[in-house]
């Protein structure tokens, strides 16, 4: 029975990821996986991570692409994002169809303009909680968690950098085989590669850093 629940949560997370990520073409990247973090590059990696992690909240716009290798086509969407590392991630899709997806610390919520809402309470499900924690660390640049969960590759400087992540845990590998990211003083793009050959890519823009969340934003992270 527990195995059935685990499979159910895995499917729900994969559906979340499929919904989540869409993009427009980003600048060409070098093969980042030729450049493991070394003593020479560690200080720059730490500085980039510190820049990404220094603000408690991040808001902005996203363009997302889900590439489907089986059909050789991409699905595009766009909207607004909110990253609160201690609480979760919100994706408010505006185009092509409005909807909101929230990945909290132990729940997944999707709401639609017609008022319909689906909530998955993952409390006690270690796979979901680990995924939520790792995704939060990726988007907020928490260097220690990145080093604990991934083989880390890095090149560039604090104003123009590329990063590659190879997951170390078999659970993480079942969701994505590698991640690439690039940016300057903020994260500009992130791409996740799935085991089946599909990939999910964001372009992030118009970053702002509020000191706190308003009541509406706080409500995202409370299960109705």
C-alpha positions in Angstrom: 0.0 0.0 0.0 2.8 2.4 0.9 4.5 1.6 -2.5 1.2 2.6 -4.2 1.2 5.9 -2.4 4.8 6.5 -3.3 4.1 5.9 -7.0 1.1 8.3 -6.8 3.2 11.1 -5.3 5.9 10.5 -7.9 3.3 10.9 -10.7 1.9 14.0 -9.0 5.4 15.6 -8.8 6.1 14.7 -12.5 2.8 16.3 -13.5 3.8 19.4 -11.4 7.2 19.5 -13.2 5.5 19.1 -16.6 3.2 22.0 -15.8 5.9 24.1 -14.3 8.6 24.8 -16.8 8.5 26.7 -20.1 10.9 28.9 -22.0 12.1 31.0 -24.9 15.5 30.3 -26.5 18.4 31.2 -24.2 21.9 32.0 -25.0 24.1 29.0 -26.0 25.9 27.4 -23.1 29.2 25.7 -23.1 29.4 22.0 -21.9 29.4 23.0 -18.3 29.9 19.3 -17.2 33.6 19.7 -18.3 34.2 22.0 -15.3 33.8 20.4 -11.9 34.1 22.8 -8.9 37.7 23.0 -7.9 39.7 24.8 -5.2 40.3 27.6 -7.8 36.6 28.0 -8.7 35.0 27.2 -5.3 35.3 30.8 -4.0 33.5 32.1 -7.1 30.8 29.4 -6.8 30.3 30.3 -3.2 30.0 34.0 -4.1 27.4 33.3 -6.8 25.5 31.1 -4.4 25.6 33.8 -1.7 24.2 36.4 -4.2 21.3 34.1 -5.0 20.6 33.2 -1.4 21.0 36.6 0.2 17.3 37.7 -0.2 14.5 36.0 1.6 12.0 36.3 -1.2 12.2 36.6 -5.0 9.5 37.6 -7.4 9.4 38.1 -11.2 8.2 36.8 -14.6 8.9 33.5 -16.2 8.6 32.0 -19.6 8.6 28.2 -19.6 9.1 25.4 -22.1 8.4 21.8 -21.7 10.2 19.9 -24.5 8.5 16.6 -25.4 11.2 14.4 -27.0 8.6 11.8 -28.1 6.8 14.3 -30.3 9.8 16.7 -31.0 7.8 19.7 -29.9 7.6 22.2 -27.0 4.8 23.6 -24.9 5.2 27.2 -24.0 3.6 29.2 -21.1 4.4 32.4 -19.2 3.4 34.2 -16.0 4.7 35.3 -12.6 6.8 33.4 -10.0 7.4 33.7 -6.3 10.2 31.9 -4.5 10.2 31.8 -0.7 12.9 29.3 0.2 11.5 28.5 3.7 7.9 28.1 2.4 7.9 27.0 -1.3 7.4 28.2 -4.9 4.4 29.7 -6.6 3.9 29.7 -10.4 1.0 31.9 -11.6 0.6 31.1 -15.2 -1.2 33.8 -17.3 -0.7 32.4 -20.8 -1.9 30.4 -22.6 -4.4 29.6 -19.8 -4.6 31.2 -16.3 -3.8 28.9 -13.4 -1.8 28.8 -10.2 0.5 26.1 -8.9 2.0 26.1 -5.4 4.6 23.7 -4.2 4.8 24.1 -0.4 7.0 22.2 2.0 4.6 19.3 2.2 1.7 20.0 -0.2 1.0 20.6 -3.9 -1.9 22.9 -4.9 -3.3 23.9 -8.3 -6.2 26.4 -8.7 -8.0 27.5 -11.8 -10.0 30.7 -12.7 -13.3 28.8 -12.4 -12.6 28.3 -8.7 -11.7 24.6 -9.0 -8.8 23.6 -6.8 -6.9 20.4 -6.2 -4.7 19.9 -3.2 -2.3 17.0 -2.5 -1.2 16.9 1.2 2.2 15.2 1.2 2.8 15.5 4.9 4.9 12.5 6.0 5.9 11.6 2.4 9.7 11.9 2.5 10.1 11.7 -1.2 7.9 14.8 -1.8 9.5 16.7 1.1 13.0 15.9 -0.2 12.0 17.1 -3.7 10.5 20.3 -2.4 13.6 21.0 -0.3 16.0 20.3 -3.2 14.0 22.4 -5.7 14.0 25.3 -3.2 17.7 25.0 -2.8 18.3 25.0 -6.5 16.2 28.1 -7.1 17.6 30.0 -4.1 21.3 29.0 -4.6 21.8 27.4 -1.2 25.4 26.2 -1.8 25.7 23.7 1.1 22.5 21.9 0.1 23.6 21.9 -3.6 26.9 20.3 -2.6 25.1 17.7 -0.4 22.7 16.7 -3.1 24.6 17.1 -6.4 27.9 16.8 -8.2 28.4 20.5 -8.9 30.1 22.0 -12.0 30.8 25.7 -12.4 32.4 28.2 -14.8 32.5 32.0 -15.2 32.5 34.8 -12.7 30.0 36.5 -10.4 28.5 38.6 -13.3 28.4 35.9 -15.9 28.2 32.2 -14.8 27.1 28.7 -15.7 26.4 25.9 -13.3 25.7 22.2 -13.8 24.2 19.8 -11.3 24.2 16.0 -11.4 22.0 14.5 -8.7 23.6 12.0 -6.2 20.4 10.5 -4.8 18.6 7.7 -6.7 15.2 9.3 -5.9 16.3 12.6 -7.5 17.8 10.8 -10.5 14.4 9.3 -11.1 13.0 12.8 -11.7 15.9 14.5 -13.5 19.3 13.3 -14.7 21.0 16.7 -14.7 20.3 20.5 -14.3 22.0 23.4 -16.0 21.7 27.1 -14.8 23.1 30.4 -15.9 22.9 34.0 -14.8 24.7 37.2 -13.7 23.8 38.8 -10.4 20.5 36.8 -10.5 19.5 33.5 -12.0 18.4 34.0 -15.6 17.7 30.4 -16.8 17.4 26.9 -15.5 16.9 23.7 -17.4 16.0 20.2 -16.0 16.6 17.1 -18.1 14.3 14.1 -17.4 15.3 10.4 -17.7 12.9 9.9 -20.7 14.6 12.6 -22.8 12.2 15.4 -22.1 13.5 18.7 -20.7 12.0 21.6 -18.9 13.4 25.1 -19.1 12.7 28.5 -17.6 13.8 32.0 -18.5 13.4 34.3 -15.5 13.2 38.1 -15.7 12.2 41.3 -13.9 13.4 40.1 -10.5 12.3 42.0 -7.4 13.1 41.2 -3.8 10.4 42.2 -1.3 11.4 42.3 2.4 8.2 40.4 3.3 5.1 38.8 1.8 1.7 40.4 1.7 -1.3 38.7 3.1 -2.3 37.4 -0.3 1.1 35.9 -0.9 1.3 34.3 2.6 -2.1 32.7 1.9 -0.5 30.7 -1.0 1.4 28.6 1.6 -1.6 27.7 3.7 -3.5 24.6 2.7 -7.2 25.6 2.3 
